[in-house]
Amino acid sequence: MRDSGWSLIVPVKPLGRAKSRLAAVAGDALRPSLALAFAEDTVAAALACAAVREVVVVTDDALAADRLALLGARIVPDSPGQGLNAALAHGAEAVRGRVPRAAVAALNADLPALRPAELARVLGDADGHARSFLADAAGVGTTLLAAAPGTALAPAFGGASRARHLASGAVELTPRDVDSVRRDVDTGDDLREALALGVGPRTAVSARPLTAFAASGR
């Protein structure tokens, strides 16, 4: 029997190195605060999702750890220090070390438009599979990877991860009307699309200096 609800694992890299591709539109001064705002809005929305029992953030960034813990996330240090997939596997181990029958899901930290009801829809579809994933808006990467109790998460994020997750045997989820769960933000164009969907309050504040950019369409 599985434990009730999903344990979400959200990886947050050191803010000074996060979202480097946004520097072209946000500059290096604003970029770290945007990355933190993305993570805060993602975690807040995930915690508000009825299908989620806990959010575990894997990070070594002290500021991110403090701010996300205030929202209710459990913080796990990135002790492997070997990149994104090692951090996610470590987070899954931390969850199942306490709750062996937990259903776990890796969720990107850069989903500032995330809506709890849409996340619940995705996780509801994932309930029917041992291991499954949701592709990003571009259809190239992955924004969520889920594993049922007794199934290893086996994350393969980064770059063309959709193809790698398919090749690994994970089932691709195709729910309708879950744009907010697919809309990760790496580039200026991504940010503009997220703003059009409607971002969370922290991202909205952090992105205020970019109002002209968002309206320009360039």
C-alpha positions in Angstrom: 0.0 0.0 0.0 1.4 3.4 -0.9 1.6 6.4 1.4 -1.0 9.0 0.7 -0.1 11.8 -1.6 3.0 12.6 -3.6 6.4 13.7 -2.3 7.8 16.3 -4.8 11.5 16.8 -5.1 12.5 20.2 -6.3 16.2 20.9 -7.1 17.5 24.4 -6.7 21.1 25.2 -7.8 23.1 28.0 -6.2 21.4 31.2 -7.2 24.5 32.9 -8.4 24.8 30.2 -11.1 21.1 29.8 -11.9 19.3 30.8 -15.1 22.4 32.0 -16.9 20.4 32.1 -20.2 18.3 34.9 -18.7 21.2 37.2 -18.3 20.6 38.6 -21.8 17.3 40.1 -20.8 17.6 40.4 -17.0 21.3 41.0 -16.4 23.4 39.3 -13.8 22.0 41.6 -11.0 18.4 40.6 -11.5 18.9 37.0 -12.6 19.5 35.4 -9.1 16.4 37.1 -7.6 14.3 35.9 -10.6 15.6 32.3 -10.1 14.7 32.5 -6.4 11.2 33.9 -7.2 10.6 31.2 -9.7 11.5 28.6 -7.1 9.3 30.2 -4.4 6.3 30.4 -6.7 6.8 26.8 -7.8 7.1 25.5 -4.3 4.1 27.5 -3.0 1.9 26.3 -5.8 3.1 22.7 -5.3 2.3 22.9 -1.5 -1.1 24.2 -2.3 -1.8 21.1 -4.5 -4.2 18.6 -2.9 -2.3 15.7 -4.4 1.0 16.7 -2.7 1.9 15.5 0.8 5.3 17.3 1.0 7.8 19.2 -1.0 11.5 18.4 -0.6 14.0 21.0 -1.9 17.5 19.8 -2.6 19.8 22.8 -2.5 23.1 24.1 -1.0 22.1 27.7 -1.4 21.5 29.2 2.0 19.2 32.0 1.0 17.0 29.6 -1.1 17.0 27.1 1.7 15.8 29.7 4.2 13.1 31.2 2.0 11.7 27.9 0.8 11.7 26.4 4.3 9.6 29.4 5.3 7.0 28.3 2.7 6.8 24.8 4.3 9.3 22.9 2.2 11.7 20.4 3.8 15.3 21.2 2.9 17.8 18.5 2.0 21.4 19.5 1.4 22.9 18.6 -2.0 25.5 16.4 -0.5 26.4 14.5 -3.7 27.2 17.8 -5.4 27.3 16.1 -8.7 24.7 17.9 -10.7 21.0 17.8 -11.2 20.2 14.1 -11.6 22.4 13.1 -8.7 20.6 15.7 -6.6 17.2 14.4 -7.6 18.2 10.8 -6.8 19.5 11.9 -3.5 16.2 13.7 -2.8 14.2 10.6 -3.6 16.4 8.5 -1.3 15.8 11.1 1.5 12.1 10.8 1.0 12.0 7.0 1.0 14.4 6.8 3.9 11.6 8.2 6.0 8.6 6.9 4.0 9.6 3.8 2.1 6.3 3.5 0.3 6.3 7.1 -0.9 5.3 8.0 -4.4 7.9 10.5 -5.6 8.1 13.0 -8.4 10.8 15.4 -9.5 9.6 18.8 -10.4 11.5 21.7 -12.0 12.0 24.7 -9.9 11.4 27.1 -12.7 7.6 26.9 -13.2 6.6 30.4 -12.0 3.1 30.1 -13.5 2.4 26.7 -11.9 -1.3 26.2 -10.9 -2.1 23.7 -8.2 -5.1 22.2 -10.0 -3.1 21.6 -13.2 -0.3 19.9 -11.2 -3.0 17.7 -9.5 -4.2 16.7 -13.0 -0.7 15.6 -14.0 -0.2 13.7 -10.8 -3.5 12.1 -11.2 -2.5 10.7 -14.5 0.8 9.6 -13.1 -1.0 7.5 -10.5 -1.7 4.9 -13.2 1.9 4.2 -14.1 5.0 2.8 -12.4 7.1 5.6 -13.9 6.0 8.5 -16.0 6.9 12.0 -17.1 5.6 15.3 -18.5 7.4 17.0 -21.4 8.1 20.7 -21.3 6.3 23.2 -23.5 8.9 22.8 -26.3 8.5 19.0 -26.3 12.2 18.5 -25.8 12.8 18.5 -22.1 11.0 17.3 -19.0 9.3 19.3 -16.2 8.0 16.4 -14.1 9.2 12.8 -13.6 7.1 10.5 -11.3 7.8 7.1 -9.8 5.3 4.9 -7.9 6.2 3.2 -4.7 8.8 0.5 -5.3 10.0 2.1 -8.5 13.3 4.0 -8.8 13.0 7.6 -10.0 16.0 7.2 -12.3 16.1 10.9 -13.4 17.7 11.8 -16.8 17.0 15.5 -16.9 19.0 18.1 -18.9 18.8 19.0 -22.6 16.8 16.5 -24.6 15.5 14.6 -21.6 12.1 13.8 -23.1 13.8 11.3 -25.5 15.9 9.9 -22.7 13.0 9.4 -20.4 11.0 7.7 -23.2 14.0 5.4 -23.9 14.2 4.5 -20.3 10.7 3.1 -20.3 8.9 6.0 -18.6 5.4 6.6 -19.9 4.8 10.1 -21.4 1.8 11.8 -19.8 -0.5 13.8 -22.1 -3.1 15.5 -20.0 -4.9 18.4 -21.5 -4.8 22.0 -20.2 -1.7 21.8 -18.1 0.3 24.6 -19.7 1.5 25.9 -16.4 3.2 22.6 -15.5 4.9 22.5 -18.9 6.1 26.2 -19.0 9.6 26.1 -17.5 11.7 29.3 -17.9 15.2 29.3 -19.3 15.2 32.1 -21.9 13.6 35.5 -22.4 11.0 34.1 -24.7 10.1 31.5 -22.0 9.7 34.2 -19.4 7.5 36.2 -21.7 5.2 33.2 -22.2 5.1 32.5 -18.4 4.2 36.1 -17.7 1.4 35.8 -20.3 0.1 32.7 -18.5 0.1 34.5 -15.2 3.0 34.1 -12.8 2.9 33.8 -9.0 3.3 36.9 -6.8 7.0 36.7 -6.1 7.9 36.4 -9.8 5.5 39.2 -10.6 7.4 41.5 -8.2 10.8 40.4 -9.3 10.0 40.8 -13.0 8.6 44.3 -12.6 11.8 45.9 -14.0 11.2 43.8 -17.2 7.7 45.2 -17.9 8.9 46.9 -21.1 10.6 43.7 -22.2 7.5 41.6 -21.6 5.3 44.0 -23.6 7.8 44.3 -26.5 7.5 40.8 -27.9 11.2 40.9 -28.6 
